[in-house]
Amino acid sequence: VSYEPPALVGVGEFS
Amino acid sequence: MMSLNLHQDVSMAETDDGAVLLHQRTGRYWQLNPTGVFVLKTLLDGRTDEQAADQLAARHRLDTADARRDVSRLVSQLRAAHLLTEAR
């Protein structure tokens, strides 16, 4: 009814 | 029934592209896409993995097995990143 599978992507780390 | 919560050190900020999850203790952060936000919110509302998958399947007219596989994969990723805790 556009489908994008659920995704978790690591972006980085605050320093 | 076991329900899921965000880890106490994790903050979530919704964005135009979904949400960003920040682990305040480690400083690590992640991007969650809009479908992931829908699933995570459903789980945080106390629904089970299966119920979240059923809602996802209904929303996108997916095969239930496909939706359950996608939800299971996301939950595994969230657990592996130590972003979730279980509350009885």
Backbone of each chain as nested JSON, in Angstrom:
{
  "chains": [
    {"id": "A", "residues": [
      {"number": 1, "name": "VAL", "atoms": {"N": [0.851, -1.177, 0.0], "CA": [0.0, 0.0, 0.0], "C": [0.891, 1.232, 0.0]}},
      {"number": 2, "name": "SER", "atoms": {"N": [4.98, 2.449, -0.032], "CA": [6.242, 1.839, -0.435], "C": [6.902, 1.264, 0.811]}},
      {"number": 3, "name": "TYR", "atoms": {"N": [7.371, 0.05, 0.705], "CA": [7.884, -0.643, 1.883], "C": [9.391, -0.699, 1.89]}},
      {"number": 4, "name": "GLU", "atoms": {"N": [9.951, -0.216, 2.979], "CA": [11.381, -0.329, 3.215], "C": [11.528, -1.117, 4.509]}},
      {"number": 5, "name": "PRO", "atoms": {"N": [12.179, -2.264, 4.484], "CA": [12.291, -3.06, 5.712], "C": [12.903, -2.252, 6.846]}},
      {"number": 6, "name": "PRO", "atoms": {"N": [12.459, -2.502, 8.084], "CA": [13.02, -1.774, 9.218], "C": [14.522, -1.979, 9.295]}},
      {"number": 7, "name": "ALA", "atoms": {"N": [15.246, -0.881, 9.513], "CA": [16.706, -0.978, 9.515], "C": [17.309, -0.066, 10.569]}},
      {"number": 8, "name": "LEU", "atoms": {"N": [18.304, -0.594, 11.257], "CA": [19.072, 0.17, 12.235], "C": [20.499, 0.26, 11.712]}},
      {"number": 9, "name": "VAL", "atoms": {"N": [20.989, 1.481, 11.577], "CA": [22.331, 1.674, 11.026], "C": [23.181, 2.444, 12.022]}},
      {"number": 10, "name": "GLY", "atoms": {"N": [24.316, 1.878, 12.383], "CA": [25.236, 2.587, 13.26], "C": [25.823, 3.779, 12.533]}},
      {"number": 11, "name": "VAL", "atoms": {"N": [25.742, 4.951, 13.167], "CA": [26.205, 6.174, 12.512], "C": [27.606, 6.543, 12.972]}},
      {"number": 12, "name": "GLY", "atoms": {"N": [27.831, 6.472, 14.27], "CA": [29.136, 6.88, 14.764], "C": [29.136, 7.011, 16.263]}},
      {"number": 13, "name": "GLU", "atoms": {"N": [30.024, 7.824, 16.737], "CA": [30.211, 7.944, 18.175], "C": [30.571, 9.383, 18.515]}},
      {"number": 14, "name": "PHE", "atoms": {"N": [29.844, 9.936, 19.477], "CA": [30.209, 11.256, 19.961], "C": [31.497, 11.148, 20.749]}},
      {"number": 15, "name": "SER", "atoms": {"N": [32.354, 12.124, 20.586], "CA": [33.589, 12.15, 21.365], "C": [33.65, 13.477, 22.105]}}
    ]},
    {"id": "B", "residues": [
      {"number": 1, "name": "MET", "atoms": {"N": [3.789, -11.434, 30.617], "CA": [4.353, -11.184, 29.298], "C": [5.549, -10.245, 29.424]}},
      {"number": 2, "name": "MET", "atoms": {"N": [6.573, -10.461, 28.627], "CA": [7.77, -9.645, 28.644], "C": [7.576, -8.466, 27.702]}},
      {"number": 3, "name": "SER", "atoms": {"N": [7.806, -7.234, 28.193], "CA": [7.715, -6.091, 27.291], "C": [9.087, -5.443, 27.183]}},
      {"number": 4, "name": "LEU", "atoms": {"N": [9.249, -4.655, 26.156], "CA": [10.545, -4.049, 25.882], "C": [10.53, -2.567, 26.209]}},
      {"number": 5, "name": "ASN", "atoms": {"N": [11.632, -2.093, 26.744], "CA": [11.833, -0.67, 26.989], "C": [13.147, -0.25, 26.354]}},
      {"number": 6, "name": "LEU", "atoms": {"N": [13.255, 1.054, 26.073], "CA": [14.568, 1.564, 25.701], "C": [15.47, 1.479, 26.922]}},
      {"number": 7, "name": "HIS", "atoms": {"N": [16.728, 1.172, 26.713], "CA": [17.694, 1.18, 27.804], "C": [17.675, 2.551, 28.466]}},
      {"number": 8, "name": "GLN", "atoms": {"N": [17.875, 2.574, 29.78], "CA": [17.763, 3.842, 30.518], "C": [18.761, 4.899, 30.046]}},
      {"number": 9, "name": "ASP", "atoms": {"N": [19.85, 4.471, 29.425], "CA": [20.851, 5.431, 28.953], "C": [20.649, 5.821, 27.495]}},
      {"number": 10, "name": "VAL", "atoms": {"N": [19.543, 5.355, 26.903], "CA": [19.31, 5.605, 25.476], "C": [18.223, 6.654, 25.283]}},
      {"number": 11, "name": "SER", "atoms": {"N": [18.5, 7.612, 24.417], "CA": [17.519, 8.632, 24.056], "C": [17.168, 8.486, 22.582]}},
      {"number": 12, "name": "MET", "atoms": {"N": [15.897, 8.756, 22.264], "CA": [15.458, 8.679, 20.87], "C": [14.946, 10.038, 20.437]}},
      {"number": 13, "name": "ALA", "atoms": {"N": [15.416, 10.495, 19.291], "CA": [14.942, 11.759, 18.719], "C": [14.426, 11.472, 17.319]}},
      {"number": 14, "name": "GLU", "atoms": {"N": [13.145, 11.782, 17.096], "CA": [12.584, 11.543, 15.763], "C": [13.039, 12.625, 14.8]}},
      {"number": 15, "name": "THR", "atoms": {"N": [13.276, 12.212, 13.569], "CA": [13.724, 13.123, 12.524], "C": [12.828, 12.934, 11.301]}},
      {"number": 16, "name": "ASP", "atoms": {"N": [13.078, 13.708, 10.26], "CA": [12.308, 13.554, 9.025], "C": [12.562, 12.191, 8.39]}},
      {"number": 17, "name": "ASP", "atoms": {"N": [13.709, 11.608, 8.699], "CA": [14.097, 10.337, 8.077], "C": [13.91, 9.15, 9.003]}},
      {"number": 18, "name": "GLY", "atoms": {"N": [13.175, 9.324, 10.088], "CA": [12.995, 8.231, 11.034], "C": [13.335, 8.689, 12.431]}},
      {"number": 19, "name": "ALA", "atoms": {"N": [14.418, 8.175, 12.984], "CA": [14.826, 8.584, 14.327], "C": [16.31, 8.306, 14.517]}},
      {"number": 20, "name": "VAL", "atoms": {"N": [16.871, 9.017, 15.478], "CA": [18.249, 8.764, 15.886], "C": [18.207, 8.276, 17.324]}},
      {"number": 21, "name": "LEU", "atoms": {"N": [18.947, 7.208, 17.593], "CA": [19.042, 6.659, 18.944], "C": [20.451, 6.905, 19.455]}},
      {"number": 22, "name": "LEU", "atoms": {"N": [20.544, 7.518, 20.629], "CA": [21.849, 7.829, 21.21], "C": [22.014, 7.112, 22.536]}},
      {"number": 23, "name": "HIS", "atoms": {"N": [23.107, 6.358, 22.651], "CA": [23.452, 5.751, 23.937], "C": [24.339, 6.752, 24.663]}},
      {"number": 24, "name": "GLN", "atoms": {"N": [23.77, 7.39, 25.68], "CA": [24.461, 8.51, 26.311], "C": [25.704, 8.087, 27.073]}},
      {"number": 25, "name": "ARG", "atoms": {"N": [25.764, 6.825, 27.481], "CA": [26.935, 6.39, 28.242], "C": [28.12, 6.099, 27.325]}},
      {"number": 26, "name": "THR", "atoms": {"N": [27.846, 5.456, 26.194], "CA": [28.938, 5.094, 25.283], "C": [29.191, 6.17, 24.235]}},
      {"number": 27, "name": "GLY", "atoms": {"N": [28.192, 7.035, 24.009], "CA": [28.334, 8.061, 22.986], "C": [28.007, 7.564, 21.593]}},
      {"number": 28, "name": "ARG", "atoms": {"N": [27.665, 6.288, 21.464], "CA": [27.349, 5.749, 20.139], "C": [25.929, 6.135, 19.741]}},
      {"number": 29, "name": "TYR", "atoms": {"N": [25.731, 6.331, 18.434], "CA": [24.38, 6.641, 17.976], "C": [24.07, 5.951, 16.659]}},
      {"number": 30, "name": "TRP", "atoms": {"N": [22.764, 5.746, 16.442], "CA": [22.268, 4.953, 15.319], "C": [21.127, 5.69, 14.629]}},
      {"number": 31, "name": "GLN", "atoms": {"N": [20.972, 5.401, 13.345], "CA": [19.836, 5.905, 12.575], "C": [18.836, 4.763, 12.393]}},
      {"number": 32, "name": "LEU", "atoms": {"N": [17.571, 5.058, 12.673], "CA": [16.505, 4.077, 12.495], "C": [15.575, 4.612, 11.415]}},
      {"number": 33, "name": "ASN", "atoms": {"N": [15.282, 3.806, 10.392], "CA": [14.431, 4.307, 9.308], "C": [12.963, 4.351, 9.751]}},
      {"number": 34, "name": "PRO", "atoms": {"N": [12.087, 5.01, 8.967], "CA": [10.696, 5.192, 9.405], "C": [9.976, 3.885, 9.725]}},
      {"number": 35, "name": "THR", "atoms": {"N": [10.217, 2.851, 8.946], "CA": [9.585, 1.562, 9.242], "C": [10.088, 1.03, 10.575]}},
      {"number": 36, "name": "GLY", "atoms": {"N": [11.367, 1.234, 10.828], "CA": [11.941, 0.809, 12.098], "C": [11.336, 1.557, 13.268]}},
      {"number": 37, "name": "VAL", "atoms": {"N": [11.072, 2.847, 13.073], "CA": [10.44, 3.642, 14.133], "C": [9.037, 3.1, 14.422]}},
      {"number": 38, "name": "PHE", "atoms": {"N": [8.299, 2.772, 13.363], "CA": [6.95, 2.219, 13.541], "C": [7.006, 0.93, 14.365]}},
      {"number": 39, "name": "VAL", "atoms": {"N": [7.937, 0.059, 14.018], "CA": [8.059, -1.218, 14.731], "C": [8.498, -0.987, 16.174]}},
      {"number": 40, "name": "LEU", "atoms": {"N": [9.5, -0.143, 16.368], "CA": [10.005, 0.092, 17.723], "C": [8.924, 0.692, 18.617]}},
      {"number": 41, "name": "LYS", "atoms": {"N": [8.182, 1.666, 18.093], "CA": [7.12, 2.282, 18.898], "C": [6.043, 1.258, 19.26]}},
      {"number": 42, "name": "THR", "atoms": {"N": [5.74, 0.382, 18.317], "CA": [4.751, -0.663, 18.581], "C": [5.23, -1.57, 19.71]}},
      {"number": 43, "name": "LEU", "atoms": {"N": [6.504, -1.926, 19.676], "CA": [7.073, -2.776, 20.727], "C": [7.105, -2.046, 22.069]}},
      {"number": 44, "name": "LEU", "atoms": {"N": [7.454, -0.759, 22.045], "CA": [7.53, 0.01, 23.286], "C": [6.143, 0.24, 23.88]}},
      {"number": 45, "name": "ASP", "atoms": {"N": [5.11, 0.116, 23.034], "CA": [3.733, 0.228, 23.525], "C": [3.281, -1.056, 24.212]}},
      {"number": 46, "name": "GLY", "atoms": {"N": [4.17, -2.052, 24.252], "CA": [3.841, -3.277, 24.966], "C": [3.415, -4.432, 24.083]}},
      {"number": 47, "name": "ARG", "atoms": {"N": [3.443, -4.222, 22.753], "CA": [3.066, -5.307, 21.848], "C": [4.209, -6.309, 21.734]}},
      {"number": 48, "name": "THR", "atoms": {"N": [3.873, -7.534, 21.395], "CA": [4.893, -8.559, 21.186], "C": [5.496, -8.413, 19.786]}},
      {"number": 49, "name": "ASP", "atoms": {"N": [6.578, -9.139, 19.56], "CA": [7.192, -9.138, 18.227], "C": [6.159, -9.544, 17.17]}},
      {"number": 50, "name": "GLU", "atoms": {"N": [5.371, -10.577, 17.504], "CA": [4.389, -11.088, 16.544], "C": [3.309, -10.052, 16.251]}},
      {"number": 51, "name": "GLN", "atoms": {"N": [2.86, -9.36, 17.308], "CA": [1.828, -8.335, 17.112], "C": [2.376, -7.177, 16.281]}},
      {"number": 52, "name": "ALA", "atoms": {"N": [3.626, -6.803, 16.542], "CA": [4.248, -5.729, 15.758], "C": [4.354, -6.149, 14.294]}},
      {"number": 53, "name": "ALA", "atoms": {"N": [4.709, -7.399, 14.076], "CA": [4.827, -7.9, 12.704], "C": [3.467, -7.922, 12.017]}},
      {"number": 54, "name": "ASP", "atoms": {"N": [2.442, -8.309, 12.758], "CA": [1.094, -8.333, 12.179], "C": [0.656, -6.927, 11.775]}},
      {"number": 55, "name": "GLN", "atoms": {"N": [0.963, -5.939, 12.631], "CA": [0.603, -4.554, 12.305], "C": [1.391, -4.059, 11.097]}},
      {"number": 56, "name": "LEU", "atoms": {"N": [2.667, -4.448, 11.044], "CA": [3.503, -4.056, 9.906], "C": [2.97, -4.687, 8.621]}},
      {"number": 57, "name": "ALA", "atoms": {"N": [2.584, -5.951, 8.713], "CA": [2.061, -6.66, 7.543], "C": [0.767, -6.015, 7.052]}},
      {"number": 58, "name": "ALA", "atoms": {"N": [-0.101, -5.641, 7.997], "CA": [-1.373, -5.021, 7.62], "C": [-1.143, -3.656, 6.986]}},
      {"number": 59, "name": "ARG", "atoms": {"N": [-0.2, -2.92, 7.542], "CA": [0.063, -1.563, 7.063], "C": [0.619, -1.555, 5.644]}},
      {"number": 60, "name": "HIS", "atoms": {"N": [1.438, -2.559, 5.341], "CA": [2.096, -2.577, 4.029], "C": [1.649, -3.74, 3.144]}},
      {"number": 61, "name": "ARG", "atoms": {"N": [0.625, -4.464, 3.603], "CA": [0.147, -5.639, 2.861], "C": [1.284, -6.608, 2.569]}},
      {"number": 62, "name": "LEU", "atoms": {"N": [2.023, -6.911, 3.606], "CA": [3.129, -7.854, 3.478], "C": [2.656, -9.248, 3.836]}},
      {"number": 63, "name": "ASP", "atoms": {"N": [3.388, -10.22, 3.371], "CA": [3.198, -11.576, 3.858], "C": [3.605, -11.59, 5.329]}},
      {"number": 64, "name": "THR", "atoms": {"N": [2.803, -12.224, 6.161], "CA": [3.076, -12.224, 7.601], "C": [4.453, -12.796, 7.916]}},
      {"number": 65, "name": "ALA", "atoms": {"N": [4.834, -13.832, 7.21], "CA": [6.146, -14.444, 7.464], "C": [7.272, -13.461, 7.15]}},
      {"number": 66, "name": "ASP", "atoms": {"N": [7.102, -12.697, 6.081], "CA": [8.117, -11.688, 5.735], "C": [8.2, -10.621, 6.823]}},
      {"number": 67, "name": "ALA", "atoms": {"N": [7.03, -10.164, 7.281], "CA": [6.999, -9.122, 8.311], "C": [7.637, -9.63, 9.6]}},
      {"number": 68, "name": "ARG", "atoms": {"N": [7.342, -10.864, 9.965], "CA": [7.918, -11.413, 11.204], "C": [9.427, -11.547, 11.093]}},
      {"number": 69, "name": "ARG", "atoms": {"N": [9.887, -11.924, 9.919], "CA": [11.337, -12.023, 9.716], "C": [11.987, -10.646, 9.843]}},
      {"number": 70, "name": "ASP", "atoms": {"N": [11.349, -9.621, 9.261], "CA": [11.915, -8.27, 9.312], "C": [11.917, -7.722, 10.739]}},
      {"number": 71, "name": "VAL", "atoms": {"N": [10.826, -7.967, 11.472], "CA": [10.756, -7.495, 12.86], "C": [11.795, -8.222, 13.712]}},
      {"number": 72, "name": "SER", "atoms": {"N": [11.902, -9.518, 13.513], "CA": [12.871, -10.303, 14.279], "C": [14.291, -9.804, 14.04]}},
      {"number": 73, "name": "ARG", "atoms": {"N": [14.58, -9.476, 12.794], "CA": [15.919, -8.974, 12.456], "C": [16.181, -7.636, 13.153]}},
      {"number": 74, "name": "LEU", "atoms": {"N": [15.181, -6.747, 13.132], "CA": [15.354, -5.445, 13.781], "C": [15.558, -5.604, 15.286]}},
      {"number": 75, "name": "VAL", "atoms": {"N": [14.74, -6.438, 15.911], "CA": [14.866, -6.635, 17.36], "C": [16.246, -7.202, 17.698]}},
      {"number": 76, "name": "SER", "atoms": {"N": [16.731, -8.101, 16.871], "CA": [18.076, -8.65, 17.091], "C": [19.13, -7.552, 17.009]}},
      {"number": 77, "name": "GLN", "atoms": {"N": [18.962, -6.645, 16.041], "CA": [19.914, -5.539, 15.898], "C": [19.858, -4.616, 17.114]}},
      {"number": 78, "name": "LEU", "atoms": {"N": [18.635, -4.32, 17.574], "CA": [18.473, -3.431, 18.729], "C": [19.063, -4.056, 19.992]}},
      {"number": 79, "name": "ARG", "atoms": {"N": [18.861, -5.363, 20.136], "CA": [19.423, -6.059, 21.3], "C": [20.946, -6.088, 21.228]}},
      {"number": 80, "name": "ALA", "atoms": {"N": [21.465, -6.377, 20.048], "CA": [22.921, -6.468, 19.881], "C": [23.591, -5.136, 20.189]}},
      {"number": 81, "name": "ALA", "atoms": {"N": [22.868, -4.043, 19.919], "CA": [23.414, -2.71, 20.178], "C": [23.157, -2.263, 21.619]}},
      {"number": 82, "name": "HIS", "atoms": {"N": [22.515, -3.135, 22.415], "CA": [22.209, -2.83, 23.823], "C": [21.327, -1.593, 23.949]}},
      {"number": 83, "name": "LEU", "atoms": {"N": [20.382, -1.463, 23.02], "CA": [19.473, -0.317, 23.051], "C": [18.167, -0.647, 23.767]}},
      {"number": 84, "name": "LEU", "atoms": {"N": [17.897, -1.935, 23.974], "CA": [16.646, -2.361, 24.595], "C": [16.9, -3.102, 25.895]}},
      {"number": 85, "name": "THR", "atoms": {"N": [15.934, -2.988, 26.797], "CA": [15.934, -3.831, 27.989], "C": [14.558, -4.463, 28.098]}},
      {"number": 86, "name": "GLU", "atoms": {"N": [14.484, -5.562, 28.809], "CA": [13.213, -6.248, 28.978], "C": [12.65, -5.938, 30.351]}},
      {"number": 87, "name": "ALA", "atoms": {"N": [11.353, -5.667, 30.392], "CA": [10.675, -5.402, 31.662], "C": [9.558, -6.405, 31.816]}},
      {"number": 88, "name": "ARG", "atoms": {"N": [9.526, -7.092, 32.948], "CA": [8.462, -8.076, 33.167], "C": [7.165, -7.375, 33.517]}}
    ]}
  ]
}
